[in-house]
């Protein structure tokens, strides 16, 4: 495991693993990760704590 992989949160690791299992294209994976990163920045916290209203405000 590289040092960059050691800093990955369990939520992000699960998302990456799920995308690979579904055989999403690498570019698609990058875009999905970027959007989730933007959502987390918008929330100011981990996206696994969001509620439906948070997602509506983000959209």
C-alpha positions, 0 to 999 in steps of 0.5 A: 500500500502506498502512502497516498492509499494509506490516507484514503478514508474508508468511505472513499476506499469503498466507493473506489472499490465499488466503481472498480467492481462495476468496471466503470471507466477510469475517467468516469471514476475520476469524475465521480470522485471529483463530484463527491469531493465538491459535495463534501467541500460544500457540506463542510463535513463527510458526505456520509453524514448528509441528508436529502435536503443537503443534496437538494441544496447542492444541486 
